[in-house]
Amino acid sequence: MRAQLPGEGEFFGIVIQILGASILLVKCMDGFTRQIRIPGKYRKRLWCRVGDVVIIMPFYGMNPDEKGELVHRFRRNEVQWLINNGHIPEDFVT
């Protein structure tokens, strides 16, 4: 099993609230809480719930500490792989 890892300028995050209109509130591993939008190509295909682990990319140039865009959502078995291989700490997910 292999999972996608964050690229340059991307962070792991966990969904803490669904705000509606394809906007999520995500707690990121860099310590910031950001409003993340789901891009149009994922809007009907990707459903996020509270507690999902995601990769986000901050909007550089316009409030990178407050806003961003969803890049990838992990399934449960992918999250377990990330924990076992040391990419995310277990206490971040729980």
N, C-alpha and C positions, 0 to 999 in steps of 0.2 A: 504494500500500500504506500502510496506517495501522495502528498498534498501540496497544493500551490503555496509558495512562500512569498512574503512581501518583497517587492522590488525596491529600487531606490526611491526614497521619499514616501514610502507606504508604511502603514502601521497595522498591527493587530488591534482589534477592538471587540467589545461585547455590547450587544444591544440591551439598553436598559429601559427604553420606552419607545412606543410607536406613537408618533405625533399626528399621523394622517397625511394625506396628499403626497404619498411616497417620501415622507420625511421620517427619519429615525433619530433618536438620541442615543449616541454611542459613547461609552467610556473607553478611551484609548490607552494603550500601554505606555504612552509618553506622558500620561498624567492629565491630559485635557479631556473634557467632555464636549463633543462636537455634534452639531446637527448635520446629519448625513442625508443626502438625497439619493434615491435609487434611479440610475440612468434609464432612459426610455427603452433601451434594448433589453433590460431585465425586468421592467415594470410588471408585465403580465406573466412572466416565466419564473420569477424568483420571489418566493414568499418568505419573509423574515418574521421571526417571533422573538419575544423577550428572552434573553439568554443565549441567542445565537452568537457564535464567534464569526467575525467578519474581517476582511482586509479593507482598509479605507485609504483614500488618498486625499490629504488636505487640499483645499483650494488655495494654492500659493498665490500671493499677491493681494488677495482680498480676505482678510481675517482668517489666516490659516489655523489659528488656535480655536476657532469657533465653528467653521463650516468645512465640509468635505463631500466626497463622493464614494459610494460603495463600489468596490472592485470585485470582491468574491465573498461568498458565504460558504462556510464549512458544514459538512454533515457530521453527525455524531461520531462515526468511526474515524473521520479525518481529524477531529479535535483530539481524540484519544491518541492518535499517531503523533500529533504535534506535542502533546504532553509527554509521551514516552520518549521522544527524541530530544526533549529539552528546548523546544522552540518557544513554548509558552509555559509559565508556571501554573501548577495545578490550582493554587489559591486564586488566580486571576479568573478562572472559569467558574468556580463555586461561589 
